[in-house]
Amino acid sequence: MTATLITGANKGLGFETARQLIAGGHTVYLGSRDAERGRRAAEQLGARAVQLDVTDDASVAAAVTTVEADGGLDVLVNNAGIAEEWTSGNVVVGAADLTADLMRRTFETNVFGTVRVLHAFLPLLLRSAAPVVVNVSSGLASLTRLTTPGGRSYAYPGVAYPASKAAVNMLTVQYAKAFPTMRINAVEPGFTSTDLNGNTGAQTVEEGAEIIVRMARVGPDDPTGGYFDAEGTLPW
């Protein structure tokens, strides 16, 4: 049975991804920064709760120990993320008000957290017969979209969140080249209604999770080092 770890999975897209993968036969480790919330979510789904704060080395190391003791890992879904530039009232912190502190906090979770988890779980993934990594990115990470006038992404004024997800895309490309036996891809779930955006998204978590689940199920002959949404390949 395929063993899968999902970070930031006690609610939203992570929770729905866990639900769909469990329904498809995966054993899912539900990673959650808050241990109690994670435990309740895991009980609801039939997953295995793992306390995991992607910003904390000790927490990530303990999660590795737990998963390794259970037998190993085949699929890692890096889903945990923040968007602190999305303030109340749907006001986005733009370039004029961007601070180094806001950028640092965003990168600590979205970028350094992804690296921290990847680095820690690589030994387990490399023991798998068919290791897979899914990095949850964003359409706002596309430099092509953000520089093409007329599109929704072009009008987006924020800096920290798209910069962090563009960095996640670069991590995806470079890790995929470094580990050619693994399938490592970035995905754009779409503008999904979750707590991250104050539940203002245009689609459901069921719809948003579809591409994450699809890429978590890829095989050794499927693409790696790519950037995808539900419709296909996205421009970098």
N, C-alpha and C positions, 0 to 999 in steps of 0.2 A: 504494500500500500504506500502511496506517495505521501511523504511527510513534508508539510508546508508550514512555514512561519510567516505571519503577517504582522508587521509593526503598526501601532496605532489602530488597533482593530476592535476596540470595545464599542465603537459606534460608527455611523456613517458608511463611507465606501469600504473601509476595512472590514467592518462587521458584515456587510452584504457580500463582500468577496469571500469571507470565511463561510458564510451560509451556503453560497453556491458551490464552493469547492468541496465542502463536506457532503453536500447532496450528490456530488460527482465522484465520491469515494476517497477523497483525500483525508488524511489525518492532519488536522489543523492545530497549530500552536497559535493561540490568540495573544499577541503581545499587547500589553497595555501599561502605560506609565503608572496609573492608579491600580494597585493590586486588587482592591475590592471591586471596582467597576469591571475590571477584567474578569474576575472570578464569576460575577453575575452574568456577564455576557457569554462567557464560555459555557456555563451551565445551561443557558438558554439555547445554545446552538449544538451542544454536544462536542465542543472543542476542548482543548487543553490550555488552561490559563498559564501565561508566563509573564511575570512582572518584568517590564522592559522599558527603560527610559533611554532613548537613543542618544541623549546628551550626557550620559553618565557611564564611564568606563566600567565601573564595578557592576552596575546593573546589567550591562550587555554581557560581561564575562560570566555572570551568574546564569543568564539565560542560555548561553552556550553550554554550560555544564549541565543544565537541565535537559536540553534537547539531546545532547550527546549521550547522556545516561539512558535516554529512552530509545536510542538506536540510530540517531543521525538525522540528516536533513537533505531533502531533494530540491525544494523550491523555497526561495526567499522573495517575499513581496515587501519592498521598501515603500510603505504607504504613509508612515508618520510624517506630518508636515504642519507648518503654521503659516499664517498670512497676516501678520500683525499690522500691515499697512491698510488692511480693510477695517476701517474704524466704524463706529456706530453711525447710523444714518446713511450707510452706503457711500461714505466719503472716503476716497482713497488718498493716502499720503503720497504726494507726487515728488518730483525732483526738488522743488523749492524748499520742501519741508523735510526731506530725507536726512536722517542723522546716521552717523557711523554706528551708534548703538542699535538703532533699528535694523540696519543691515547686518550687524554682528549677530543679533538674536535670531534673525531669520536664517542666516547661514548655519548657525550652530545646530539647529534642528534639521533643516532641509538638505544641507550639504554635508557638514561635518558628521551629522548623525548617520547619514547614509554611508559615508566612508567608514565610520566606526563599526557599524553593524556588518557591512560587507567584509571588512578586514577580519573581524572576530569570527565570522561564520564561514569564511573561505575554506579552512581545513575540512570542515564537515561537508560542505558542498562538493569539494574535490574528491571525496570518497564515494559520492553518488554515481550511479551508472548513467544518469541523465540529469545533470544539475541545471537548474533554471533560476534566473534572477529577473524580477520585474521591478523596475523603478518607476514609481508613479510620478509623472512629470505634469506638464500643463501645455495647452496650446499657446499660452503666453510665453513659453520658452522658445518659440520659433522666431528667430531673427528675421526670417523672410516675411512672416505675417506682421510682425511689429514694424516693419519698414515699408509695407505695401499700403499706400493711401487707399482709403475707402472701406477697409475691413474693420470689423469690431476690435480686433487686437491692436490695430494701428492707433485707435483712439484711447487705449488704456494708458493712464498717466503714471501708474506706479512703477517703482524701480526695484525694490528689494525682492519681492516675490518672483517676478519674471527672471531676474538675474540669478536667483538661487536655482530656479528650475532649469535655466540654460546651463548652469554648472552641472546639474544632475544629468543632463543630456551628454555633456562632455565626459562625465564619469562613465556613462553607459558605453560610449564609443571606445574609450581607452581600456576599460576593463574587458570588453568583448574581444579586443585585439590581444590583450595579454593572456586571456584564458579561452582559446579557441574551442575547447571541448565543452564549454558551457554556453547556454543560450541566455544572453543578457540583453534585454530590450527596455526602452522607455515607452511609456504609454500616456496618452492624454484621455482622461475619462470623460471630458466634456464639462459644461457648466452645470454641475449636479447640485441639487438642493441638499446641503449639509450644514452643520454648525459652523464650518469654516467660513462660509459666506453668508451667515445669518439666515440660512434656508431660503435664499433668493434665487437659487439655481433653476434652470428651465427644464431639467429632466430629473427623473427619479434615481435613487441609488441603485435600483435594479438595472436601469439602463446604463448608468455610469460604470458599474462594476463589470459589465459584460466584456469590455476589452481587457481589463485586468485579468479576469478569469481565463479568457481565451489565450492570453500570452503566458499565463501560468501553466498551461497545458501543452505548450509546444514540445516537439520532439527534437532529437539530435539533428535531423535534416532540415529543420525549420530555420528561419532567419535569425541572425544575431547582430547586435550593434545597431538596431533600427529604432525608429521613432514612429509610433502608430497611434491612430485613433480607431473608432469603430468602422470607419469607412476605408481605412487603408493607411498607406505611408504618408507621413507629414513632412513638409519641407523644413529643413533645419533653419 
